[in-house]
Structure formats: C-alpha cells, structure tokens
Amino acid sequence: MSKSSEQEVLVLSSSKHGLVYLTSNDWALVADKASRLQFKEGTVLIQKGKRANGVYLLLKGSARVVIPSQASRILGPGEICGEMSFLEDSPASASVIAEGDVEAYHLDRSALQSLFELYPHLGSRFYRSLATSLSHRLREVIGTSAPPPAAVPKPSSG
C-alpha cells in the first residue's frame, strides 16, 4: 500500500463517526476496491431521489447533508454517506453537497458485494459499523445521547 493510501486509511479508521468496526486488513481491502474521486465546492455527491449505486467515504474536506425540513448536517473526513440508499437499494433520501474541495472513496455496490462474498467477516463488520453510525445519527436527530454501557454484575464471592 502506498504512503498516500496508508494516510487515507488512517483517516478512515480513526473517525469516531465512520466504519468503526473495520480492521486494518479490512481497510486495505476496501481501499483497494474503491475509486478515488474529487469534487469541487458545490458539487452534488448524492442527489435526493437518485440512486447512488454505492457509498462514499470522505477522505478530505466536508460535505453537507441536505434533508428537507431538517437542519443540515456536515460530514467530515472518515464519515460515510449514501449508506441508507445502499442498505435499502433505493433512491437517496437526502442530497449531499461538497462544502469545499472534497476527496472521497466511492465503493460501488458490486465491488462491496464481491468483497463480502470473499470475506464474510468484513461484511459483518461493515454492516455492524453502518448500524452503529445510523443509530448515532438518529440519536442526533431525536436529541438523545447513547445510553451508558450496561453494568456487568460482579460475581458473588460466596
């Protein structure tokens, strides 16, 4: 993996709002299958009502998620967009617009499905990461924070 790719994988793997359960090996596989794209400010990455045919992982810059009747949300490096459309195999529910110059990986549906067939555990970690990310985003919308981890009862000594 090139030095540039290693730095990109570091950005993706260190994001608290990205695909948090992927391992370094998973990231190497994902980066190898991804198409690296660049977007100028104001460019639409995802258009509401259109199929995205995959997901975008932001490497540099930020993008605004525009949802009618909701406040815009800003995505930054390491975050994913297009995941709802990907999961449901349906048109996008929101538009995503570059806030400045943006660099992103695009992973198309067929490339991801091929990876998941070859590496089922990667698929499991990918989908778990998506579920966690979507849960956090939903909590932001409804205004609640994640509950604290459940306390583990201590075994009795008697």
N, C-alpha and C positions, 0 to 999 in steps of 0.2 A: 504494500500500500504506500502511495506517495506521501511525502510530508504534508502536502496540502490536504489530501484525503484524511490523514490522521488528525489534523487540526479540525476538520469538519466533523469527523466522528466524535471528537472530544466535545465540540459544541453541542451536538445532538444528544450525546449520552449524559451530559451534565445538566441538562434542563430539568427543572422540577415539574414542568408542565408538558413534557413530551412523552416519549415512549419509554417510560421509566424502568420497565422490567426487561428490556433487551440487554443482552450481554455484549461484551466487546466483539465476540465472534459473530453474533447476530448483526451488529452494526457493520462489520466488514462485509458480510453477505449482502445486506441492504444497500450499502454504498456502491457495491459492485454492480448491482442491477438498476440503480437509479440513473435517471437522466438529470444532468445539472442544467438548470435554466436560470436566466437573468431577466428581471423585469424592471422597467423604468417606473418612476413615480407616476401614479395614477393608472397604471396598467391593471386590468382585471385578471387575477389569477383564476378565480372561480366566479361564474355568473349564476346568480339565483335562477332556478328553473331549468338550467342546462346540466347535462351530465358531465362530471369532471373526469370520469374514467380512471380514477386513481386518487392518490393523496399527495399532498405537498408537505415537505419538511423544510421549514425555514432555516437557512444557514446564516444569512446576514441580512440586516435590515429589519423592517417591521411592516406588517400588513394589517389593515383594518377590516374587521368582520362587520358587515352591514346587514342588520336584521330589521325589517320594518317594525315600527312600534317598540323598539328596544334601543337602549344606548349601545353605541358601537363598542366593540372590544378590540383591543390591539394585541396582535400576536407578535412574538419576538423570536429570536434565534432558538432553535431546538423545538419549537412548537409545530404542531401538525394542523393542517386544515384539509377539508374535503372528506373527513372521516365518516360523517353521517351519510353522505351520499354513497360512499364506498360500502359502508355496512349494509345499507338498505338497497343498494344497486338501483338508486333512484336519482332524479334531478336534485341539484343542490338546494338547500333550504335558505341559504344566505349567499351574498356576494362577498368576495374577499378582494381587496384592492391594495396595491403596493403603496405604502406611505412615503417611500423614498425609493432609492435603488434597492432591489431585493434579489438575493440569490437563494435558490431553493433546489432541493432534490425533488423530482417527480417520480413516483413509483406507480406505474400503471397496474391495473387490476390483474392482467395476465401474468406479469412478472412476479407480483406478490403471490398469486395462487401457485405458480410454479415453485417458488421458494418454499411455500408452506407444504406442498406435496413432498418435496425433498427433505425438508427439515420441520417435521410436525411440531417439535418443541418451540421452534421460532414462531410458528403460527400461534401457539398457545400464549407465549409471552407477548406477542404483538397485540392480540385481541384483549388480553388482560390489561395491557397498557392503555388501549383505546377506551376500555370500560372505565378505568380509573380517571383518565383525562376527561371523559364526558361527564362522569359523576362530579368532578371538581367544578366543571363549567356550569352544570345545573345548579350546584350549591351556590355559585356566584349569582346566578340569576334569581334564585329564590331567597337569597340573603341569609343563608346559614353556613356555618363552618362545619368542617368534618368533625365527627364525634371523636373523642379521645379513644385510643385503643382500649379494648376490653381488658379489665384487670384479670390476671391469671391467679386463681386461688392457690394459696400456698398449701402444700401437702401437710396434713396434721402429723405431729410427731408422736402420737400416742398409740 
